[in-house]
């Protein structure tokens, strides 16, 4: 990260000095990923200048690495000829990812620029949702019919100009393009090269259904340490393959999305977007939080009489809500991540709930006792108030553990991303419950 910062500072200084040659030399030494991160790190005006200095042969690779917002802004400034040239040599799965960002007339031209076989392959990729195995599939693979000998396969490979990138397997199909098995390149060095490829075909390489969700694909790659895997449709027809580099990108994107979603942000937004555009995007989330704040305020207002008579309650009240919120968020993050990774499902949710409740009970009792003593010692209040603080905090921590397990499952059933809305619900719940419990107990026992 420090290295990227140094490169960014050096580029900006070179741009300020109008040293175009130095900028070009620096860009030529960077990978498409590094260039994309640099472009996202500078303001739009400087970004345009840097893009003009980029080697045209690298434009397609850089475009696919950019976040959606920045990529769209750059595409809007490119003419048709430049866009077609940039996308011409892209991998079909990468091309499918940015196709929706192109103007309609450019999309048609880009597709027509492909040969007939690639057009068919591209169509098979874009027919699936982006967050499925089909959407991740690279159709540019090597496949052969069963019955061919190893020697025949080797002659076929030698006749090719180059192999598809990241080729680990050659996939064996029948005349209906149905997947039969996989052949490792290393296995082509068999002693008897006259035997058919079926003899060295690995049938244990199981294909992935194209409709499987992307997060399940990532889990499968992680659990089985896969480098690549074939993808088939509902009729077992071979569509292409998914490689580990795409899965690594997927995992990184999912992690980024979860972090941003918890703050109501989109990881695909341009951090240097116009002020009013960014303000508008964040306004909805701030408005939602304002509503929850008024709900909390309304709950507190129910006990205005108690607060007026016992001022120390207002001082101690945030402790109860805060401790419940922290405990709840610990469970919440654990569950959200567990659900995303497939470790937590409805089958083991009840067991997890009971475990989290016991953990909350142990922690709740321990910290409630400490808080009760501290409330009395630090604020010179009565033991009655100290016990009320401890009891209400224990109740809030126990309730937050139940909510931390329940909220993600409830939101998922409603079709809402748990990472997006769980945090707001948890904060509101722990605040309202904490204040009502604390002030309710104080009203009943002290007034």
N, C-alpha and C positions, 0 to 999 in steps of 0.2 A: 504493500500500500504506500509506503514511503517512496519507493521507486517510482510508482505511478505519479505521485505528487510532484516529484522532481522533474519528470518528463513533461508534465502539464505546465509547470512553471517555466521550463526551458522553451516550450513551444510558444507560450504566450509572450515571452520576451523576444523571441525571434520574429513573431508576428508584429510586435510593436516596432521592431527595427526594420520591418519590410524585408526580412531576410528569407525570401521564398525558397531558395535553394537549401538552406539549412533546415527549414520546416519539412521539405520533401524528403531530405535525407533521414530525418528523425522518423517520419511516418513510414518510410520504407523498411525501417528496422523493427517496426512493431507488428504484432499479430492483429488480425481483424478484431479480436476480442478487446485488445488493449486500445485500439483506435476508437472502437465504439464507446468504451468507458470514458475516454478523453473527450469525445464529442458531447457526451451527456454531462460532462463536468464544466462546460463553458457556456457562455451566454449565446443566444441565437445569432447575433450579428457576427461574432467571432467564429461560431460554428459554420456559418455559410462560407467564410473565407477558407477555413481549414478543409472543408469538403471540396472546394474547387482545386485545392492543391493535392488532393488525394489521387493516387494512380487509378485510372478508370478500371483497370483489371481487378482492383481490390474492392470496388464499390459494392458489388453484390454480396460478397462475404461480410462486409461491414454492416450493410443494411440488415442482414438477418440477425446480427448480434445486438442491434439497438432496441431499446424499449419502444413499445408501440407508439407512444406520443411523439418521441423524437424522430422515429422512422417516418411517421406520417408527414411531419413537417418538412423533412428533407425530400420525400417523394413529391410533395406538392410543388417544390421548386425545380424539379427535374423535368426535362422535356421528354417526349415520347422516345426519341432515338436513344437518348442516354439511358432511359429505364430498360428498354429492350436489350441494349448492350450489357447492362449490369446484371440482368437476370438470365442471360443466355447460357452461362456455364454453371449455374447453380444446381446443387443437388435437388432432385424433384421434391423431396420432403421439405427442404428449406424453402423452395419456391412456393409450395402449397401454403406455407405459413404466412407469407407476405402477399399472397395473391389478392386477398380481400382489401389490402391497403392501396392497391393500384386503381386508378380510374378505370371505368368499365371499358372504354375504347382501347386503353393500353393493355388491359387484361386479355382481350381478344387477340391483339397483336402478339403478345408474349406467347400465348398458347399456340397460335398459328406458326410461330417461329420454330416450334419443336417438331421433331419428326413424328410420324404417325404412331410409332410404338410408344414414344414418351408421352404423347398426348393421351393415349389410352391409360398409361400408368398414372399420369397426373390426375386423370379423372377418377381413378379408383381411390386415390388418397383423399381428394377433396370431397368425396361422397360421404366421408365419415367425420364425426365431430372432432374438434381439435383435441379434446381431453380424453380421447379413446386411443386404443392401440392402433386402430386404422389411421387415425390422424397423425400418429408418430411414425408411421411406416415409411421406410425408404424403398420404393419399388425398383430401384436400380440395383438388381442382384444378378447372380449367375444361377441359372436353373437348367437342368438337362433331363431328357427323357430316360426312363428306365430302359435297360437293355444295351446301352452303349458300353463299350469296353473301357478300361482304364486308359489304354493307349489312345483310343479314339478321343477320350476326354482331354488328354494331354495335348494332342494335336489341335483340338479345338481351342484350348487356352493359348497355345502358341500363335494361333492365327489372329488373336485379338491384339489390338494396339496397346491396351492397358486394362487391368482389372478394375472393377468398381472399387471405390475407396472403402477401406475397412472390411475387405472380403476375408472372412474366416471360414465360411462354409460354402459349398456348392450344393444347391438343393435339388433333390431328385423328385420328379413329378411323372404322372402318367399322361396319356394323350388328352385327358380332360383338364389338365393343369392342376390336378389334385395332389396335395403334398404327400410324399411317401417317406422321406427321410433326408438325412444330411450327410455330406461327405466332407471331412476335413481335408484341407490342402495337403497337410503332412502325410495323410494316408495314401496319396497318389504315388508315393515311393514304394509301393508294395512290390514284393519279389515277382509275383505273377501278374503282369500287366495285361494279360489277355482275358482275364476274368471280367465279368460285368461289374459295373459300379455297385450293384445291389449287394455284392459280397462284402464290400467295405463300408456300406451305408450304415450310419448310426440311426437306428429307429427310436433311440431313447431321447433324442432332441425333440421335445414336444412343442408343437406350435402354439401360438397365442391367438385366441379369437379376437378378431378385429374390433368387436364391440366391448371388449373388456376396458374398464376405466383406466386412465393413465396412471393413477396412484397405485392401482393393483399391479400394473406392469412394473413399476419401480420397486415394489415390494418383492416381486418374483425375481427380478434381477439381483436384488440385494441378498435374498435368502439363498439363491442357487448359485451366486457368483457367476452370472452369465456374462459373456462378452457380446453375444448377439443371439437373436431368436427369430425364427420364421413367424410370419403372421398370415393367418388364413381367414377366409370368410365363413359364413354359416354352412356352406357346402364343402368345406375343406379345400377350396381352391387357393393356391398360393398367391398372396398379394405382394409380398416383399419381406423385409426384415426390419427389426429394431436393433440398433447397436448401442453399446454402453455409453458412448459419448452423448447420444440423445437423452438417455436416462439420467445421466449426471446433470445435464442442463435442466431436465424436468424437476429433479429433486431440488436443485438450487432455486428454481422459479417458485416451487411450492413453498419452500422455506421463506423466501422473500415475501410472497403474497400473504402468508399467515402473519408475519410481523407487521406489515403495512395495514392489513385488514383490521387488526386489533386497534389501530388508531383511526380507522375510517378512511384510510388512504389507499391509493392504487399504485402498486410498484411499477406500473407501466407508464405513469405520468412523467412528464418532463419537469425536472426540479426547477428549471428556469422558465417555466410557462408564464405568460402574462399575469400580473398581479390579480386582476379582476377574475380571470379564468380560474386561477387557483383558489381565490376566495369563494367563488361560486361552488366549486367542488367540495370545499370543506364546510360550507355553510349548512348543508343538510345534516352532517354529522354533529356539528355544534348545536343545531336546532334540536336534534334528538336528545342530546345531553342536557339541553336547557329544560326540556320537558321533564326528564327524569329528576333534575334538580328541583323543579317546582313540586314534584311528587314527594320528594324527601322533605322539602320545606313545609308542605302541607301536613305531613305526618308529625313534624316537630311542633307545628302551631297548635296541634290538639292538646299539647301539654304546656301551653303558655303560662297558665296559673302556677304550675309547679316550678317552672323556670324563674318566674318572678319572685317566688318566695324563697327558693333555695338556689342561689346564684352559682354555687359550686357545681351544680349539675351541668351547666353549660360548659364548664371547663373540662369536666371528665367525659362528657358525652362523645367527643370524637374518638376517644381511645377504643370504645366498644365497637364502633363502626369500622375503624381502621384495622383492628386485629381480625375481625370477621372477614373483611375484604382481602387481606393478605392470605389468610388461610384458604378462603374460597378460590382465589386466583391460582394458588399452588395446585389445588385439585383440578381446576378448570384447564390449566395448561397441560397437565399430565393427561387428562382425558382427551382433549382436542388432538394432541399429538399422537396419542395411542390409537384413536379412531382413524386418523389420517394414515397411520402406518399399518393398520389392520390388526393391531394387537388387542384392541378392545372392541368387542361386538356385543350384540344383545345377549349372546349366550353366556358371557362372563361378566356382564354389567352388574348384576345383583351381588356377585361375590366381591367385585371391586367396590361397590357401594358400602357393603358391610365393613370391608377393610378400611376404607377412607373414614368411615364413621368412627371406628375404633382409634385410628390415628388422631382424628380430631378430638376424641374424648380424652386421650392421654395428654395431648398438647393443651387442650382447653382447660383441663383441671390444673395442670402445672402452672400455666400462665395466669389463670384466674386467681389462684392463691397469691402469686407474686403481685399482680395488679392490685388486689385488695389491700395488701400490706403497704404498697407504695402510695396508694391513694390516701391512706390514713397518715402515713409518716410525712409525705411531702406536702400535702395540702391541709394538714391539721384538721381533717374532717372526722366525722364519727364513724364507728365501726359499722353502723347500719348502712351508711352510704358506701363504704368499702365493700361490704358483702353484696350490695346491689350491683355495683360495677362488676365484680367478679362473676356473679350469677348470670347477669345479662350478657357478658362477654362469652361465657361458656355456651349459652344457648345460641348466640350468634355464630360462633365457630362451628358448632354441630350442624346448624341449619345450612351454613355455607358449604360444608362438605357434601351434604345431600344435593344442594343446588349445583355444585361443581360437577357432579356426575350426571345429574338429570338434564341440565340445560342443553349441553351439546347434543344429546340424543333427541330431545324434544325439537330443537331447531332443525336437526337433520331430517326428522320425520316431516317437518313442515316445508322442507325444501330450501331452507335458509342455511347459508354457510356458517357453521358454528364459530369459526375464527372471526367472522365479521360482527356478529351481534352478541356473542356470549359475554364479552367484557362489560358492555353497557348494562345488560340485565343483571350481571353479578354485582356490579357497583351499586345499582339501584336497590337490589334486594338486600344486600348487607347493610346499606345505609338505613333504609326504611325499617328493617327488622331490628337492627341494633338500636336505633333511636326509640322505637316504639317499646321494645323490651325494657330498655334502661329507664326511660321516663315513665312507662306504665308501672313498673315495679316501684319506682320512687313515689309515684302518686298514691299507689295502694298502701304502701308501708309507712310513708312519712307524713302524709297529709290527712 
